[in-house]
Amino acid sequence: MSTDAYFAETVAALEPVAPHGHLPFPSERCLELFDAQLGSRHLDLAARWLQSRGRGFYTIGSSGHEGNVAVAAATGPGDPALLHYRSGAFFLERARQVPGHRALRDVLLGVVAAAEEPIAGGRHKVFGSHSLGVIPQTSTIASHLPRAVGVAFGIERSRRVGVENPWGKEAVAVCSFGDASANHSTATGAINAAVHCGYQGLPMPLLFVCEDNGIGISVRTPQGWIRSAYGSRQGLEYFAADGRNLAEAYVVAQEAVKFVREQRRPAFLHLKTVRLMGHAGSDVESAYRTPAEIAAEQAGDPLLGTAKLLVDHGVATPDEIIALYETKRDEVMAIAAEVAQVPRLRSAREVMAPLAPPRPAMTPPSKPSQQALTLAQSINRTLDDLLASVPELLVFGEDVARKGGVYGVTRGLLKRHGAARVFDTLLDEQAILGLALGTGVSGFVPMPEIQYLAYLHNAADQLRGEAATLSFFSNGQYRNPMVVRIAGYAYQKGFGGHFHNDNAIAALRDIPGLIIASPSRPADAAGMLRTCVAEAKTNGRICVFLEPIALYHTRDLYEEGDEEWLAAPEEPVELGRARTHGSGTDLTIVTFANGLPMSLRAARTLAESGINARVLDLRWLSPLPAEDLLREARATGHVLVADETRRSGGVSEGVLAALSDGGFEGRTARVTSEDSIIPLGDAAYHVLLSETDIEQAARKLLQATD
């Protein structure tokens, strides 16, 4: 029997009784919450109806999880919510709290991918609304939990720093997820980060809500596992309620929210739920569940629990409940039939509108300096100036505060700007980026540091799946301003292998909308960093600032003691514009980062044999400076790309593609590092791009055209 028919049959069989006991809320309030539960159920049924007619595209439903309406009832629109995909009843109740919302229609517009859908604009079906304080999440594996920690941190940190946040000083962050997701390393790391903050006495007003239906698609969660894993963890207050029982869930949710709001400490609400109608419309539940198990789930339907509650307390008769159920069905189905005809996105331009670069941001003013600096000094002084001039800026990461960074790049910033603005984090890159994600939507301009490029890869989904999608799936209503500083690339002398000398940036280059800055010269670093901060603050952009470790303290270019790599900071540096060195007419060498000093030295050697080359420093790896690239390529008709990243998936592929797309008809070649992991010691130089490689490739290219 279908869940729909089972509900009607079971309610009809209920026997009206004399009211007994008492409700923890007025009867009118109980009917309001039941209305949200009914709406959520019929949204699921309508989604499957729409799919059966080829008009709907999303059928992961909330059936069996309608008890989360109690969490919505305990919070309000001033409490930011990061919800997983079974949060229909929560969303409808939150929408009821703010007049003017047509939540049923809004959700169905998402199901049919309608262009007028108010949060994602037809790009995905998500629960989200700026006015309701619901930050849209697409996560199915709890990848939104690190951001939730950051949101809670940002609520409290705004008090200390004096930055206005959109939530309010007494806000509580709410984050929901399933029992299967609770086992993901991202979830365990985020919960650990929240407890870690609380252990140090840092306020962390965050309520984790685990909606435990006992199964992840077809994989069962061991009975009692969630309680065992999280029920007695020191520093994480544990609350448990049966989400099938609205009265119990309501009381416990109120207690949990009250604890977090008053104590400013994290809590874990374990909400028992069931999953009805399978994982999604395409899921054949009978393939892995017995008929008895399916029947037991139907008997635990939270709508039946609320119906019985209403009958037992004399609030409604069985017939009245069935009438409410059918009336809600008619309402939802009428909306579904209407939205099925609503236009969808019609072009790539419309789809990509939230990713389109806005007007370039103005670079903040700086203090002029004529002192010649190293790359590390240039970045340090720029950070110092930015912290003084941008009150929303936070600088954090592993070892950035007391130690001042592994290479001294952030030295002195803690002393000058205080621990509220410059602070150390735990050693977890997912937590670091999650902190940036959360503070970024809470009024700050976060600047997290990833200590080494290789350390980014275990947390890259925080950029790819969370940061990059937020603006896309909220149609620009939510933005993720941040500047991620990463010490990267190879060529360090006397220091470890792969994890400290990584040249793989392919995981970054294909993230839509991501800005990748790669300064080489001290003169450029200051202006590029300011441009990134301006883009983050003004346009909400996500920027990665790749700093070549081997050039941090470099002073000389050609000979020892010449100090020609030292330079005074120059500003501004416009986003997506390259810099040309020299005016040679025979060859254009295109490079970046460590490749720049190698290419400049190679160009000088080539000049000694009559080959005059100019060197183009890309500076920006995304967006690539295509206009400058084509201009300098056409100036010589010969282009050599000197790329220190790998041959496969490296930067050179994009450069050659840009030349081809731009109609360049001259000769091209590339010289790169090998497709190899970087080994320890001198062996690294067998697989890395060298100055000699560049010189030889240049001669070969020109000889081929003679």
VEXNU-379109 format. One line per field, with one value per residue (C-alpha): residue number from 1; residue in three letters; x, y, z. Coordinates in steps of 0.1 Angstrom, whole numbers, plus 5000, padded with zeros to 4 digits. Layout:
BEGIN
nr <- [NUM,...]
rest <- [Ala,...]
x <- [X,...]
y <- [Y,...]
z <- [Z,...]
//
This chain:
BEGIN
nr <- [1,2,3,4,5,6,7,8,9,10,11,12,13,14,15,16,17,18,19,20,21,22,23,24,25,26,27,28,29,30,31,32,33,34,35,36,37,38,39,40,41,42,43,44,45,46,47,48,49,50,51,52,53,54,55,56,57,58,59,60,61,62,63,64,65,66,67,68,69,70,71,72,73,74,75,76,77,78,79,80,81,82,83,84,85,86,87,88,89,90,91,92,93,94,95,96,97,98,99,100,101,102,103,104,105,106,107,108,109,110,111,112,113,114,115,116,117,118,119,120,121,122,123,124,125,126,127,128,129,130,131,132,133,134,135,136,137,138,139,140,141,142,143,144,145,146,147,148,149,150,151,152,153,154,155,156,157,158,159,160,161,162,163,164,165,166,167,168,169,170,171,172,173,174,175,176,177,178,179,180,181,182,183,184,185,186,187,188,189,190,191,192,193,194,195,196,197,198,199,200,201,202,203,204,205,206,207,208,209,210,211,212,213,214,215,216,217,218,219,220,221,222,223,224,225,226,227,228,229,230,231,232,233,234,235,236,237,238,239,240,241,242,243,244,245,246,247,248,249,250,251,252,253,254,255,256,257,258,259,260,261,262,263,264,265,266,267,268,269,270,271,272,273,274,275,276,277,278,279,280,281,282,283,284,285,286,287,288,289,290,291,292,293,294,295,296,297,298,299,300,301,302,303,304,305,306,307,308,309,310,311,312,313,314,315,316,317,318,319,320,321,322,323,324,325,326,327,328,329,330,331,332,333,334,335,336,337,338,339,340,341,342,343,344,345,346,347,348,349,350,351,352,353,354,355,356,357,358,359,360,361,362,363,364,365,366,367,368,369,370,371,372,373,374,375,376,377,378,379,380,381,382,383,384,385,386,387,388,389,390,391,392,393,394,395,396,397,398,399,400,401,402,403,404,405,406,407,408,409,410,411,412,413,414,415,416,417,418,419,420,421,422,423,424,425,426,427,428,429,430,431,432,433,434,435,436,437,438,439,440,441,442,443,444,445,446,447,448,449,450,451,452,453,454,455,456,457,458,459,460,461,462,463,464,465,466,467,468,469,470,471,472,473,474,475,476,477,478,479,480,481,482,483,484,485,486,487,488,489,490,491,492,493,494,495,496,497,498,499,500,501,502,503,504,505,506,507,508,509,510,511,512,513,514,515,516,517,518,519,520,521,522,523,524,525,526,527,528,529,530,531,532,533,534,535,536,537,538,539,540,541,542,543,544,545,546,547,548,549,550,551,552,553,554,555,556,557,558,559,560,561,562,563,564,565,566,567,568,569,570,571,572,573,574,575,576,577,578,579,580,581,582,583,584,585,586,587,588,589,590,591,592,593,594,595,596,597,598,599,600,601,602,603,604,605,606,607,608,609,610,611,612,613,614,615,616,617,618,619,620,621,622,623,624,625,626,627,628,629,630,631,632,633,634,635,636,637,638,639,640,641,642,643,644,645,646,647,648,649,650,651,652,653,654,655,656,657,658,659,660,661,662,663,664,665,666,667,668,669,670,671,672,673,674,675,676,677,678,679,680,681,682,683,684,685,686,687,688,689,690,691,692,693,694,695,696,697,698,699,700,701,702,703,704,705,706]
rest <- [Met,Ser,Thr,Asp,Ala,Tyr,Phe,Ala,Glu,Thr,Val,Ala,Ala,Leu,Glu,Pro,Val,Ala,Pro,His,Gly,His,Leu,Pro,Phe,Pro,Ser,Glu,Arg,Cys,Leu,Glu,Leu,Phe,Asp,Ala,Gln,Leu,Gly,Ser,Arg,His,Leu,Asp,Leu,Ala,Ala,Arg,Trp,Leu,Gln,Ser,Arg,Gly,Arg,Gly,Phe,Tyr,Thr,Ile,Gly,Ser,Ser,Gly,His,Glu,Gly,Asn,Val,Ala,Val,Ala,Ala,Ala,Thr,Gly,Pro,Gly,Asp,Pro,Ala,Leu,Leu,His,Tyr,Arg,Ser,Gly,Ala,Phe,Phe,Leu,Glu,Arg,Ala,Arg,Gln,Val,Pro,Gly,His,Arg,Ala,Leu,Arg,Asp,Val,Leu,Leu,Gly,Val,Val,Ala,Ala,Ala,Glu,Glu,Pro,Ile,Ala,Gly,Gly,Arg,His,Lys,Val,Phe,Gly,Ser,His,Ser,Leu,Gly,Val,Ile,Pro,Gln,Thr,Ser,Thr,Ile,Ala,Ser,His,Leu,Pro,Arg,Ala,Val,Gly,Val,Ala,Phe,Gly,Ile,Glu,Arg,Ser,Arg,Arg,Val,Gly,Val,Glu,Asn,Pro,Trp,Gly,Lys,Glu,Ala,Val,Ala,Val,Cys,Ser,Phe,Gly,Asp,Ala,Ser,Ala,Asn,His,Ser,Thr,Ala,Thr,Gly,Ala,Ile,Asn,Ala,Ala,Val,His,Cys,Gly,Tyr,Gln,Gly,Leu,Pro,Met,Pro,Leu,Leu,Phe,Val,Cys,Glu,Asp,Asn,Gly,Ile,Gly,Ile,Ser,Val,Arg,Thr,Pro,Gln,Gly,Trp,Ile,Arg,Ser,Ala,Tyr,Gly,Ser,Arg,Gln,Gly,Leu,Glu,Tyr,Phe,Ala,Ala,Asp,Gly,Arg,Asn,Leu,Ala,Glu,Ala,Tyr,Val,Val,Ala,Gln,Glu,Ala,Val,Lys,Phe,Val,Arg,Glu,Gln,Arg,Arg,Pro,Ala,Phe,Leu,His,Leu,Lys,Thr,Val,Arg,Leu,Met,Gly,His,Ala,Gly,Ser,Asp,Val,Glu,Ser,Ala,Tyr,Arg,Thr,Pro,Ala,Glu,Ile,Ala,Ala,Glu,Gln,Ala,Gly,Asp,Pro,Leu,Leu,Gly,Thr,Ala,Lys,Leu,Leu,Val,Asp,His,Gly,Val,Ala,Thr,Pro,Asp,Glu,Ile,Ile,Ala,Leu,Tyr,Glu,Thr,Lys,Arg,Asp,Glu,Val,Met,Ala,Ile,Ala,Ala,Glu,Val,Ala,Gln,Val,Pro,Arg,Leu,Arg,Ser,Ala,Arg,Glu,Val,Met,Ala,Pro,Leu,Ala,Pro,Pro,Arg,Pro,Ala,Met,Thr,Pro,Pro,Ser,Lys,Pro,Ser,Gln,Gln,Ala,Leu,Thr,Leu,Ala,Gln,Ser,Ile,Asn,Arg,Thr,Leu,Asp,Asp,Leu,Leu,Ala,Ser,Val,Pro,Glu,Leu,Leu,Val,Phe,Gly,Glu,Asp,Val,Ala,Arg,Lys,Gly,Gly,Val,Tyr,Gly,Val,Thr,Arg,Gly,Leu,Leu,Lys,Arg,His,Gly,Ala,Ala,Arg,Val,Phe,Asp,Thr,Leu,Leu,Asp,Glu,Gln,Ala,Ile,Leu,Gly,Leu,Ala,Leu,Gly,Thr,Gly,Val,Ser,Gly,Phe,Val,Pro,Met,Pro,Glu,Ile,Gln,Tyr,Leu,Ala,Tyr,Leu,His,Asn,Ala,Ala,Asp,Gln,Leu,Arg,Gly,Glu,Ala,Ala,Thr,Leu,Ser,Phe,Phe,Ser,Asn,Gly,Gln,Tyr,Arg,Asn,Pro,Met,Val,Val,Arg,Ile,Ala,Gly,Tyr,Ala,Tyr,Gln,Lys,Gly,Phe,Gly,Gly,His,Phe,His,Asn,Asp,Asn,Ala,Ile,Ala,Ala,Leu,Arg,Asp,Ile,Pro,Gly,Leu,Ile,Ile,Ala,Ser,Pro,Ser,Arg,Pro,Ala,Asp,Ala,Ala,Gly,Met,Leu,Arg,Thr,Cys,Val,Ala,Glu,Ala,Lys,Thr,Asn,Gly,Arg,Ile,Cys,Val,Phe,Leu,Glu,Pro,Ile,Ala,Leu,Tyr,His,Thr,Arg,Asp,Leu,Tyr,Glu,Glu,Gly,Asp,Glu,Glu,Trp,Leu,Ala,Ala,Pro,Glu,Glu,Pro,Val,Glu,Leu,Gly,Arg,Ala,Arg,Thr,His,Gly,Ser,Gly,Thr,Asp,Leu,Thr,Ile,Val,Thr,Phe,Ala,Asn,Gly,Leu,Pro,Met,Ser,Leu,Arg,Ala,Ala,Arg,Thr,Leu,Ala,Glu,Ser,Gly,Ile,Asn,Ala,Arg,Val,Leu,Asp,Leu,Arg,Trp,Leu,Ser,Pro,Leu,Pro,Ala,Glu,Asp,Leu,Leu,Arg,Glu,Ala,Arg,Ala,Thr,Gly,His,Val,Leu,Val,Ala,Asp,Glu,Thr,Arg,Arg,Ser,Gly,Gly,Val,Ser,Glu,Gly,Val,Leu,Ala,Ala,Leu,Ser,Asp,Gly,Gly,Phe,Glu,Gly,Arg,Thr,Ala,Arg,Val,Thr,Ser,Glu,Asp,Ser,Ile,Ile,Pro,Leu,Gly,Asp,Ala,Ala,Tyr,His,Val,Leu,Leu,Ser,Glu,Thr,Asp,Ile,Glu,Gln,Ala,Ala,Arg,Lys,Leu,Leu,Gln,Ala,Thr,Asp]
x <- [5000,5013,5022,4995,4967,4981,4978,4941,4932,4949,4935,4900,4903,4912,4886,4877,4884,4878,4907,4934,4968,4980,4997,5030,5016,4982,4959,4961,4999,4996,4974,4999,5027,5006,4998,5035,5039,5010,5024,5058,5042,5021,5052,5068,5038,5035,5072,5067,5036,5055,5083,5059,5047,5082,5079,5097,5134,5138,5122,5143,5116,5111,5085,5091,5113,5084,5093,5120,5091,5097,5132,5118,5093,5121,5140,5133,5145,5172,5188,5207,5198,5219,5195,5199,5175,5147,5138,5105,5085,5112,5112,5075,5073,5101,5083,5051,5070,5076,5045,5044,5061,5045,5066,5047,5050,5086,5096,5076,5093,5126,5112,5104,5136,5117,5136,5115,5122,5132,5164,5183,5165,5160,5195,5188,5162,5173,5158,5169,5158,5177,5148,5142,5178,5180,5214,5209,5229,5232,5251,5243,5274,5274,5299,5279,5288,5322,5304,5279,5308,5320,5286,5284,5319,5311,5281,5302,5334,5314,5308,5345,5355,5326,5315,5278,5265,5231,5219,5220,5240,5218,5214,5218,5231,5211,5226,5207,5220,5213,5226,5246,5262,5272,5298,5315,5349,5336,5309,5332,5358,5333,5317,5352,5360,5329,5338,5374,5363,5341,5368,5389,5361,5353,5315,5300,5262,5256,5229,5237,5205,5210,5178,5183,5161,5185,5195,5216,5200,5203,5231,5218,5231,5238,5212,5223,5253,5245,5239,5270,5291,5277,5256,5284,5310,5324,5317,5288,5255,5233,5195,5174,5138,5114,5106,5076,5061,5055,5049,5081,5101,5087,5097,5132,5139,5129,5153,5181,5178,5175,5207,5226,5212,5220,5252,5267,5280,5274,5247,5236,5199,5194,5160,5146,5128,5117,5122,5091,5087,5124,5154,5140,5115,5139,5147,5131,5130,5117,5151,5168,5139,5115,5077,5076,5103,5085,5053,5070,5083,5047,5034,5059,5048,5051,5020,5001,5017,5005,4970,4967,4979,4952,4925,4936,4934,4901,4916,4903,4883,4896,4872,4885,4921,4914,4897,4928,4949,4929,4925,4962,4966,4942,4962,4995,4984,4968,5002,5020,4998,5004,5042,5046,5041,5064,5094,5129,5163,5167,5204,5239,5241,5211,5224,5258,5246,5256,5291,5295,5323,5308,5324,5360,5364,5385,5417,5418,5444,5477,5506,5532,5566,5599,5617,5629,5613,5613,5581,5575,5580,5558,5529,5535,5533,5503,5485,5494,5480,5449,5441,5444,5421,5396,5379,5361,5393,5403,5436,5438,5452,5478,5507,5498,5495,5521,5547,5539,5537,5562,5581,5574,5550,5524,5550,5540,5504,5490,5508,5497,5461,5451,5438,5403,5416,5447,5445,5457,5433,5433,5451,5422,5420,5383,5377,5398,5380,5346,5355,5360,5328,5308,5324,5322,5284,5284,5298,5335,5362,5381,5416,5425,5459,5465,5500,5510,5494,5493,5473,5445,5435,5419,5396,5391,5354,5349,5359,5344,5312,5304,5320,5317,5281,5266,5262,5252,5225,5212,5213,5238,5217,5243,5280,5312,5338,5372,5409,5426,5464,5483,5520,5527,5548,5582,5619,5624,5659,5666,5630,5606,5592,5557,5538,5560,5567,5535,5529,5494,5467,5443,5418,5416,5417,5383,5362,5337,5341,5373,5400,5435,5463,5499,5524,5560,5576,5575,5564,5532,5523,5510,5487,5474,5466,5448,5428,5418,5406,5387,5371,5361,5347,5330,5319,5318,5344,5363,5401,5430,5464,5492,5525,5557,5575,5609,5607,5596,5630,5648,5668,5689,5680,5711,5741,5746,5743,5727,5694,5675,5646,5639,5614,5591,5554,5536,5499,5473,5473,5442,5424,5432,5461,5496,5529,5555,5592,5614,5606,5622,5608,5619,5601,5575,5580,5548,5552,5543,5555,5589,5589,5594,5629,5640,5625,5642,5676,5670,5661,5694,5713,5694,5702,5739,5734,5712,5678,5657,5628,5602,5588,5551,5542,5506,5502,5465,5458,5421,5408,5437,5449,5438,5440,5476,5486,5473,5489,5523,5521,5514,5542,5567,5548,5565,5553,5569,5549,5572,5550,5563,5531,5526,5522,5488,5463,5488,5485,5501,5470,5448,5473,5476,5438,5434,5459,5440,5406,5419,5430,5467,5484,5520,5542,5537,5555,5555,5579,5567,5574,5569,5537,5553,5549,5578,5604,5627,5660,5679,5658,5631,5651,5648,5611,5608,5610,5645,5661,5680,5648,5634,5665,5667,5629,5632,5661,5642,5611,5629,5651,5619,5608,5641]
y <- [5000,5035,5059,5082,5055,5042,5075,5080,5045,5046,5080,5070,5041,5063,5064,5099,5099,5123,5148,5137,5150,5184,5198,5217,5243,5259,5238,5265,5262,5225,5229,5254,5229,5201,5223,5226,5188,5183,5208,5190,5156,5168,5186,5152,5136,5165,5162,5126,5135,5162,5138,5112,5138,5149,5183,5177,5170,5164,5137,5134,5141,5149,5122,5108,5137,5161,5162,5188,5213,5214,5227,5255,5263,5267,5291,5321,5339,5356,5322,5311,5277,5253,5225,5192,5180,5165,5198,5206,5210,5231,5254,5258,5266,5291,5307,5310,5331,5358,5372,5373,5341,5316,5287,5259,5275,5285,5248,5235,5261,5245,5210,5221,5242,5274,5305,5325,5303,5328,5313,5294,5308,5273,5261,5235,5225,5238,5250,5286,5321,5353,5368,5336,5332,5299,5295,5272,5239,5212,5188,5152,5143,5169,5192,5221,5214,5232,5263,5260,5261,5292,5309,5303,5315,5346,5354,5357,5371,5400,5412,5414,5430,5454,5441,5440,5405,5398,5374,5394,5391,5364,5342,5305,5287,5255,5228,5196,5164,5127,5098,5084,5118,5119,5093,5114,5128,5162,5159,5144,5171,5199,5186,5182,5218,5231,5212,5223,5259,5253,5235,5267,5288,5303,5309,5285,5290,5260,5234,5202,5184,5148,5134,5097,5076,5046,5043,5060,5051,5013,5011,5007,5027,5003,5006,5030,5042,5079,5080,5060,5083,5116,5110,5114,5135,5161,5196,5186,5188,5160,5161,5133,5133,5112,5132,5110,5125,5162,5171,5154,5169,5203,5203,5189,5212,5242,5229,5224,5259,5275,5258,5270,5305,5310,5290,5299,5263,5237,5211,5179,5172,5136,5135,5100,5099,5074,5075,5070,5064,5055,5076,5093,5086,5063,5042,5007,5003,4967,4957,4960,4963,4936,4942,4941,4968,4990,4985,4994,5026,5036,5029,5054,5082,5115,5127,5098,5107,5143,5132,5110,5138,5161,5134,5124,5160,5168,5194,5176,5145,5119,5132,5167,5155,5137,5169,5189,5164,5164,5202,5205,5180,5201,5233,5218,5200,5232,5249,5220,5221,5258,5258,5229,5255,5282,5290,5276,5290,5296,5301,5295,5332,5330,5299,5314,5349,5345,5335,5364,5387,5419,5453,5452,5463,5494,5485,5500,5528,5520,5536,5544,5528,5531,5504,5474,5443,5406,5388,5377,5412,5427,5404,5409,5447,5446,5423,5448,5477,5458,5447,5484,5496,5468,5462,5431,5413,5382,5364,5328,5293,5269,5287,5322,5340,5334,5319,5343,5315,5288,5313,5344,5359,5368,5377,5406,5408,5392,5417,5447,5437,5414,5378,5387,5395,5372,5338,5302,5273,5236,5215,5207,5223,5215,5233,5263,5267,5261,5289,5311,5300,5307,5340,5351,5350,5366,5400,5393,5392,5360,5354,5318,5304,5268,5261,5241,5236,5198,5203,5219,5187,5169,5199,5211,5203,5232,5255,5235,5221,5248,5282,5281,5269,5293,5323,5300,5283,5315,5336,5360,5366,5349,5354,5338,5366,5352,5353,5319,5324,5292,5287,5266,5254,5237,5245,5248,5239,5215,5209,5179,5162,5162,5177,5207,5210,5206,5219,5206,5233,5216,5211,5249,5260,5245,5259,5283,5319,5313,5340,5326,5351,5339,5367,5362,5396,5416,5446,5428,5409,5439,5452,5418,5410,5443,5436,5402,5417,5444,5418,5397,5427,5445,5417,5387,5369,5338,5343,5320,5337,5313,5323,5308,5295,5294,5331,5343,5354,5356,5388,5382,5375,5371,5370,5366,5400,5418,5422,5427,5406,5431,5457,5483,5474,5488,5494,5489,5455,5451,5417,5396,5417,5404,5421,5422,5422,5434,5442,5414,5408,5372,5352,5356,5334,5331,5321,5327,5322,5305,5304,5342,5344,5313,5328,5361,5345,5323,5353,5370,5339,5338,5374,5366,5345,5371,5358,5387,5375,5392,5375,5377,5371,5359,5369,5357,5321,5326,5345,5342,5375,5365,5400,5406,5371,5376,5410,5398,5366,5386,5409,5382,5354,5328,5317,5294,5286,5279,5261,5248,5228,5194,5187,5171,5194,5222,5259,5255,5237,5267,5291,5273,5269,5307,5313,5290,5304,5339,5331,5332,5318,5319,5291,5277,5253,5245,5232,5219,5199,5161,5143,5132,5135,5156,5135,5143,5161,5166,5140,5167,5186,5156,5162,5200,5227,5242,5273,5251,5235,5269,5279,5247,5247,5283,5275,5244,5264,5291,5266,5248,5280,5288]
z <- [5000,4992,5019,5007,5009,5042,5058,5048,5058,5091,5101,5091,5116,5145,5172,5186,5224,5252,5253,5277,5287,5276,5245,5249,5226,5219,5197,5170,5170,5167,5136,5121,5125,5111,5081,5074,5077,5053,5028,5029,5022,4993,4978,4977,4960,4935,4927,4916,4897,4878,4871,4857,4832,4822,4839,4872,4878,4915,4937,4968,4994,5030,5038,5072,5083,5089,5126,5117,5118,5155,5150,5128,5155,5180,5159,5137,5105,5126,5131,5100,5088,5067,5058,5041,5014,5036,5052,5036,5068,5084,5053,5052,5089,5086,5057,5078,5103,5077,5059,5022,5013,4989,5001,4984,4950,4956,4963,4933,4911,4921,4913,4877,4873,4866,4858,4882,4912,4939,4953,4926,4896,4881,4885,4912,4937,4971,5003,5006,5011,5020,5039,5058,5068,5050,5033,5003,5005,4979,5001,5004,5023,5050,5032,5045,5082,5081,5068,5096,5121,5104,5105,5143,5148,5127,5148,5179,5163,5149,5185,5192,5159,5157,5123,5116,5107,5091,5118,5150,5182,5199,5168,5168,5137,5128,5106,5096,5081,5080,5100,5070,5064,5101,5093,5066,5075,5067,5093,5120,5113,5115,5148,5161,5152,5170,5201,5198,5198,5228,5247,5244,5257,5223,5218,5193,5191,5168,5168,5149,5139,5129,5114,5119,5096,5100,5063,5036,5003,5009,5035,5071,5100,5129,5156,5183,5164,5164,5201,5207,5186,5198,5229,5254,5238,5263,5252,5229,5247,5235,5231,5217,5205,5185,5154,5148,5180,5174,5210,5222,5193,5200,5237,5231,5202,5224,5251,5227,5211,5245,5256,5226,5227,5263,5267,5233,5231,5205,5209,5190,5185,5176,5159,5152,5119,5092,5055,5034,4997,4993,4988,4956,4929,4910,4942,4943,4980,4979,4964,4998,5024,5033,5032,5070,5072,5048,5067,5100,5085,5073,5108,5121,5097,5117,5100,5116,5149,5147,5135,5165,5187,5174,5178,5213,5224,5208,5184,5153,5144,5120,5093,5098,5095,5063,5050,5059,5041,5009,5010,5011,4983,4961,4969,4961,4930,4916,4921,4905,4874,4871,4876,4851,4824,4838,4815,4823,4817,4780,4773,4786,4794,4817,4834,4840,4850,4887,4876,4853,4865,4878,4873,4884,4920,4929,4946,4981,4985,5002,5018,4991,4997,4979,4999,4979,4994,4990,4980,5016,5029,5003,5012,5049,5047,5024,5049,5077,5057,5047,5083,5093,5064,5060,5094,5081,5072,5092,5087,5100,5095,5108,5125,5111,5144,5171,5148,5120,5094,5084,5063,5084,5059,5086,5113,5136,5124,5156,5178,5157,5151,5179,5183,5172,5137,5133,5149,5146,5138,5143,5117,5095,5060,5057,5090,5079,5046,5063,5087,5057,5041,5072,5082,5045,5046,5081,5072,5071,5044,5055,5044,5053,5048,5035,5046,5015,4982,4986,5018,4998,4980,5009,5013,4978,4978,5003,4974,4945,4960,4986,4979,4941,4941,4967,4944,4915,4935,4952,4920,4936,4967,4989,4982,4995,4997,5006,4996,5002,5005,4996,4998,4967,4938,4940,4939,4977,4985,5014,5022,5020,4988,4975,5003,5005,4968,4949,4914,4908,4904,4880,4908,4910,4874,4864,4893,4877,4889,4909,4907,4908,4914,4911,4918,4911,4917,4950,4929,4917,4949,4969,4941,4933,4969,4972,4940,4954,4987,4968,4946,4976,4996,4968,4944,4968,4947,4957,4952,4956,4960,4951,4966,4952,4983,4966,4958,4993,5003,4969,4965,4934,4898,4876,4899,4936,4953,4924,4944,4912,4925,4952,4944,4959,4957,4926,4924,4911,4894,4874,4875,4845,4831,4825,4826,4798,4804,4776,4739,4720,4685,4679,4706,4734,4764,4784,4820,4857,4893,4895,4857,4855,4869,4850,4818,4823,4828,4798,4777,4787,4776,4743,4737,4739,4707,4689,4699,4713,4735,4755,4786,4795,4832,4832,4869,4868,4860,4861,4844,4819,4805,4770,4755,4767,4757,4721,4718,4729,4709,4677,4684,4677,4659,4681,4715,4740,4771,4801,4826,4859,4865,4850,4813,4818,4834,4837,4829,4794,4781,4789,4774,4741,4740,4745,4717,4694,4704,4698,4662,4667,4636,4646,4659,4694,4717,4754,4779,4813,4843,4840,4849,4881,4918,4931,4949,4978,4974,4941,4923,4921,4894,4871,4868,4872,4845,4844,4830,4806,4794,4785,4766,4746,4738,4726,4702,4690,4683,4663,4644,4633,4615,4598]
//
